[in-house]
Amino acid sequence: MEKRGVLVFLGGDTPTSQVYVGDSSPAPFSDITIYDISSGNYYQQTATGFSFLISRLQFWAAGVATADNSSFEM
């Protein structure tokens, strides 16, 4: 079975140790990490152009495929 797809990480918390302490270090929404499942590589992307790109916890995001499944919108 071929492993395909990506995982997109945005916002949330970036703890400095394995022990989780809530609200310890919120990640800004402008810092996006993408994990390519097939290659096992991580990529960094910086989002710009929005005034709401501040650190947030307890949020949600959704991805929706285009009609031909050629891309996804978040």
C-alpha positions as CSV (number, residue, x, y, z in Angstrom):
1,M,0.0,0.0,0.0
2,E,1.4,3.4,-1.0
3,K,1.5,6.0,1.7
4,R,0.4,9.3,0.2
5,G,-0.8,12.7,1.5
6,V,0.4,15.4,3.8
7,L,-0.2,16.5,7.4
8,V,-0.5,20.2,8.0
9,F,0.4,21.6,11.5
10,L,-0.7,25.1,12.3
11,G,-1.2,26.9,15.6
12,G,-1.3,25.0,18.9
13,D,1.3,24.7,21.5
14,T,5.1,24.1,21.1
15,P,6.2,22.7,24.5
16,T,9.9,22.8,25.4
17,S,9.9,19.3,27.0
18,Q,8.0,16.0,26.9
19,V,5.9,17.1,29.9
20,Y,3.0,19.1,28.6
21,V,2.0,22.3,30.4
22,G,-1.0,24.0,28.7
23,D,-0.4,27.4,27.2
24,S,3.3,27.1,27.7
25,S,4.4,28.3,24.3
26,P,1.7,29.0,21.7
27,A,2.7,28.7,18.1
28,P,1.8,31.6,15.7
29,F,-0.5,30.8,12.8
30,S,2.0,32.2,10.4
31,D,4.4,29.3,11.1
32,I,3.0,26.3,9.1
33,T,4.7,22.9,9.2
34,I,3.9,20.3,6.4
35,Y,4.8,16.7,6.7
36,D,4.9,14.6,3.4
37,I,3.9,11.1,4.4
38,S,5.4,9.5,1.3
39,S,8.9,11.0,1.6
40,G,9.0,11.4,5.4
41,N,10.1,15.1,4.9
42,Y,9.0,18.1,6.8
43,Y,8.6,21.5,5.2
44,Q,8.2,25.0,6.7
45,Q,5.9,27.6,5.2
46,T,5.4,31.2,6.5
47,A,1.9,32.6,5.9
48,T,1.7,36.4,5.3
49,G,-1.0,39.0,4.5
50,F,-3.4,38.4,7.4
51,S,-3.7,40.5,10.5
52,F,-5.2,37.6,12.6
53,L,-2.0,35.4,12.4
54,I,-1.5,35.4,16.2
55,S,-0.9,32.5,18.5
56,R,-4.0,30.5,19.4
57,L,-4.9,27.4,21.2
58,Q,-8.2,25.5,21.1
59,F,-9.2,26.1,17.5
60,W,-10.2,24.0,14.6
61,A,-9.4,23.8,10.8
62,A,-11.0,21.9,7.9
63,G,-9.7,20.8,4.5
64,V,-12.0,20.4,1.5
65,A,-11.1,18.7,-1.8
66,T,-11.8,20.4,-5.1
67,A,-14.3,18.6,-7.4
68,D,-11.5,16.8,-9.3
69,N,-9.5,16.0,-6.2
70,S,-6.5,17.9,-7.6
71,S,-6.0,20.1,-4.6
72,F,-7.4,20.9,-1.2
73,E,-8.5,24.2,0.4
74,M,-8.1,24.9,4.1
